[in-house]
């Protein structure tokens, strides 16, 4: 145990606790409540929680002297059972903390109760639930009491010892909830035996099952004045037990969840059983049996004489002795017994008059050393309170393993030590014995125990561990030259372990230092592995290319974190190494710029390829052009150059004819350079392609000339492509005709027949006279007779058609002249009551009010206009209306015309009949021209039926200059004081 303050201390709690009611005979405690039994039949209750105390006389009505035999209180301090013994026999009473009067349990009359087991899991302040009572004659009874009933609910007989009738001296009960319901565990002791009962259902069914099967018990020889059974309760659950028997203290752990059934059906819920001999209580002297005991978490409190010896349950060593301050009258009998309050965690001792409290002060503080001395390291660590204690435990384990040459195990323990040994001391231990593997293990375990804040130490240890791994790998290779080839299990294991280490420590290892180490040891594969971990992909890809593993290199390059620049950098090497895999990788990689891959593709294309071999670059370029819709001229030019070098020009022609920009606004139809394409095709002698390019560049003459060298049919097709220029089309066909006539061999008549057949293919574009110059001078006219006659007939038809068109034109001109004459004779009938559409006065007004300087009325009548729709206007009114409603520019134009007419001082003269003839039109004076322009400006359409009235829809009803009209309509408030209210009858 640790030095310092004592674990257990004794204090006097109450000197005269019996209150003059006799001497104390028994005692029980629970939840800061102490219940005493006296020699005169009194039960005295001390409630230290509320500071209350009262006593009850159980000897009332009983003859002679009475004494309390046993008193029991539940863990909550509410329920109390007491047995009084005297001349009248034995009676058992029940009382509740809230009752003033006890209740006699009549069914237990005459039975001396020695033990009570409370149901700790289910008991409440208001109800005891199931309670088991053990009697002097070896019987067990069940009782239940509800506080509100003021009497017991029932008392049942459960069990009786038949084989060896002995008194039950101690009882304990535990319950556990399982799927089938409630499981009961009951332990009972007699002076020589410990019985175990267990089962499902109710207590009735549990004990009834033992009628058909044997009771499980443990028997120990020897005699003891008072056999006791104690459970240590932790968090309302029994953890271990102790039986004060004649042979010693039988104790062990309790596991009520154990499901290991014995053959007879009993559950073996006792673990780690042990018997503590009483000889441990006295050194060399005769063994003295304790008269009472109590159980704490790690200790037994044993009452021997007037002292309490504290015995460590684990080490079985006496750690303390407690002495009591006894009064003179109590010395004779001394300390009577011990009892414990599991709820409050206190222990009590009592003599005839006084109560002593035994307090526990952190009894587990020295248990780590106890377990350590017993070499129970796991339990010792569980009880350590600080890092220094844990270091001592690890040190003992490490030194024991080191002494037994179990260096790897020792390394694991040394790595856990943080204070009592330095890192350097431990490292030197392993270096001194040349245990590199153990040193590496120590370093790795040390890494696991370091915190993230120890960055420098982590980096240093990781680097040292890396070197030790490399040294281990080299030693394996030196010991076994075939380790690499044979792939021995140890070699493979250390390689896997090393790579796992690199993966775990990639963030703490210094990149440059680690790579130098790997390179210096020649571990290329591990160097590549570490470079991959550190995302140094250039090193990784370069290594795979050196090894010829293009697929692995491409897998690295396809990772999202790899820069596209590496794709372009290694593209030339990869496509030469494995063109198929490289191109497939390119086609599955997003955001690649094909233009940057052109150097790699050109390098691949410059190498010779088998005739039937798939050209991977062409495949990729076709993917870019057709699938990705690439518009880069360089890509299109490269694909065209590769097509041009193929033996079959079909792909080249299809490429040239494909319009890649079709459907795009203001975009070209193709993206390759036509001049480059033409030079390339001429160089490669791809004449059909050259013809297509010439045609595409609108160089039709060159296209036809070149096509005539290849195929006349192709030349004819090219000549037909020209549609918008008839002269050029004819010129191209003449070129074709000349070539056909010059190339034809054989009889002259056949020559002429073919030429005439050629004329028919031109759809009348060429005549016989156009091709006659191409024939030799000595050709006979008779051979052309039919063609010449046909041509003359066509000319006659054209002449006749021209004559008809001329006659139609002359007739049309006459009709136009007649229409002009008829137009001049139009008139309109005006009613004498017809009003002006503007001023609403009569049109046929006589007077000078409408006479103007520009217009002169006949017979004093004002000038006016009449429209076909029927509306009529005075000239002056029409001018004013149109000027007001039209835009400013047009209004100024009308006013200017009116002003010019005024300057001429009179009206233009007309013919006598008012008609306009061709002569009058040509001989029109300037004033007449001005008036005609004014008529067109104001009278081109009716102002009420034309565009002018339609445009007025968008104008506001009240114009901005009419703002005064708006204000005149506003309602102004008046003085309401003079108004009268008028009531209307309902």
Secondary structure as UniProt FT lines:
FT   STRAND          8..14
FT   TURN            17..20
FT   STRAND          24..30
FT   TURN            31..32
FT   STRAND          33..38
FT   TURN            39..40
FT   STRAND          42..47
FT   TURN            48..51
FT   STRAND          52..57
FT   TURN            60..61
FT   STRAND          66..73
FT   TURN            75..76
FT   STRAND          79..86
FT   TURN            87..88
FT   STRAND          89..96
FT   TURN            97..98
FT   STRAND          103..104
FT   HELIX           106..108
FT   TURN            109..110
FT   STRAND          113..118
FT   TURN            120..122
FT   STRAND          131..135
FT   TURN            136..137
FT   STRAND          139..146
FT   HELIX           147..149
FT   STRAND          151..160
FT   STRAND          170..178
FT   TURN            179..180
FT   STRAND          181..189
FT   STRAND          193..200
FT   HELIX           203..208
FT   HELIX           209..211
FT   STRAND          216..219
FT   STRAND          228..234
FT   TURN            235..236
FT   STRAND          237..244
FT   STRAND          249..254
FT   TURN            256..257
FT   TURN            263..264
FT   STRAND          270..276
FT   HELIX           278..281
FT   STRAND          292..295
FT   STRAND          299..304
FT   TURN            305..306
FT   STRAND          307..312
FT   TURN            313..315
FT   STRAND          318..323
FT   TURN            328..333
FT   STRAND          337..341
FT   TURN            342..345
FT   STRAND          346..350
FT   STRAND          355..360
FT   TURN            363..366
FT   HELIX           367..373
FT   TURN            374..375
FT   HELIX           377..382
FT   HELIX           387..403
FT   TURN            404..405
FT   HELIX           407..414
FT   TURN            415..416
FT   HELIX           423..432
FT   TURN            433..434
FT   HELIX           436..449
FT   TURN            452..453
FT   HELIX           455..479
FT   TURN            481..482
FT   HELIX           483..486
FT   HELIX           489..505
FT   TURN            506..508
FT   HELIX           511..520
FT   TURN            521..522
FT   HELIX           524..533
FT   TURN            534..535
FT   HELIX           537..546
FT   TURN            547..548
FT   HELIX           550..557
FT   TURN            560..561
FT   HELIX           564..577
FT   HELIX           579..588
FT   TURN            590..591
FT   HELIX           594..597
FT   HELIX           598..606
FT   TURN            611..612
FT   HELIX           616..622
FT   HELIX           623..627
FT   HELIX           633..644
FT   HELIX           650..657
FT   TURN            660..663
FT   TURN            665..666
FT   HELIX           674..683
FT   TURN            684..685
FT   HELIX           687..696
FT   TURN            697..698
FT   HELIX           700..710
FT   HELIX           712..720
FT   HELIX           726..743
FT   HELIX           748..761
FT   TURN            762..764
FT   HELIX           768..772
FT   TURN            773..774
FT   TURN            777..778
FT   HELIX           781..784
FT   HELIX           785..824
FT   TURN            832..833
FT   TURN            837..839
FT   TURN            849..850
FT   HELIX           858..860
FT   STRAND          864..866
FT   TURN            868..869
FT   STRAND          872..874
FT   HELIX           875..885
FT   HELIX           888..904
FT   TURN            912..913
FT   HELIX           918..922
FT   HELIX           926..939
FT   TURN            943..945
FT   HELIX           947..951
FT   HELIX           952..954
FT   HELIX           960..962
FT   HELIX           963..968
FT   HELIX           976..978
//
